[in-house]
Amino acid sequence: MPKRKKKRKTIAEQLIEAIETSELSRYRLSLMTGISQSALSQFVNRTRDLSLGNAEKICEILKLDLKQSN
């Protein structure tokens, strides 16, 4: 039987997962990044995108190294 390819997560999906599993609250993450709580919640709920700059701020705080796989 052929192996099934594992669906790779997008960078946004990886970032949302990291935010949701972080020990930091969205409030604390908001204070540390300067991104509004509303924007963070909308991003996590997939009703808004983040700018690349804001995504980088979150990655820096959460110590993430996200990569899009081929």
C-alpha positions in Angstrom: 0.0 0.0 0.0 1.3 3.5 -0.8 2.2 5.7 2.1 -0.1 8.7 2.6 1.5 12.0 2.5 1.1 13.9 5.7 -0.6 17.2 5.1 1.8 19.9 6.0 0.7 22.8 8.1 0.9 26.3 6.7 2.9 29.0 8.5 -0.3 30.5 9.7 -1.5 27.2 11.1 1.8 26.6 12.8 1.7 30.1 14.3 -1.9 29.7 15.5 -1.0 26.4 17.1 2.0 28.0 18.9 -0.2 30.9 20.2 -2.9 28.5 21.4 -0.4 26.2 23.2 1.8 29.0 24.6 1.9 29.5 28.3 1.4 33.2 27.6 -2.1 34.6 27.5 -3.2 36.6 24.5 -3.3 39.6 26.8 0.4 39.1 27.8 1.4 38.3 24.2 -0.4 41.5 23.2 1.5 43.6 25.7 4.8 42.0 24.7 4.3 42.5 20.9 2.2 45.6 20.7 -0.4 43.7 18.7 -3.9 44.3 19.9 -5.8 41.5 21.7 -8.5 41.9 19.2 -6.1 41.3 16.2 -4.6 38.3 17.9 -8.0 36.8 18.6 -9.2 37.4 15.1 -6.1 35.8 13.7 -6.4 32.7 15.9 -10.1 32.5 14.9 -9.0 32.8 11.2 -11.1 35.9 10.5 -8.0 38.2 10.0 -4.5 37.8 8.7 -1.4 39.2 10.4 1.2 41.3 8.7 4.6 39.7 8.3 6.0 42.1 10.8 3.5 41.1 13.4 4.1 37.4 12.7 7.8 38.0 13.2 7.1 39.7 16.6 5.2 36.7 17.8 7.8 34.3 16.5 10.5 36.3 18.4 8.5 36.3 21.7 7.6 32.6 21.4 11.1 31.6 20.1 9.7 30.1 17.0 11.5 29.2 13.7 8.6 28.6 11.3 9.2 27.3 7.8 7.0 26.5 4.9 7.8 23.0 3.6 7.5 21.9 0.0 
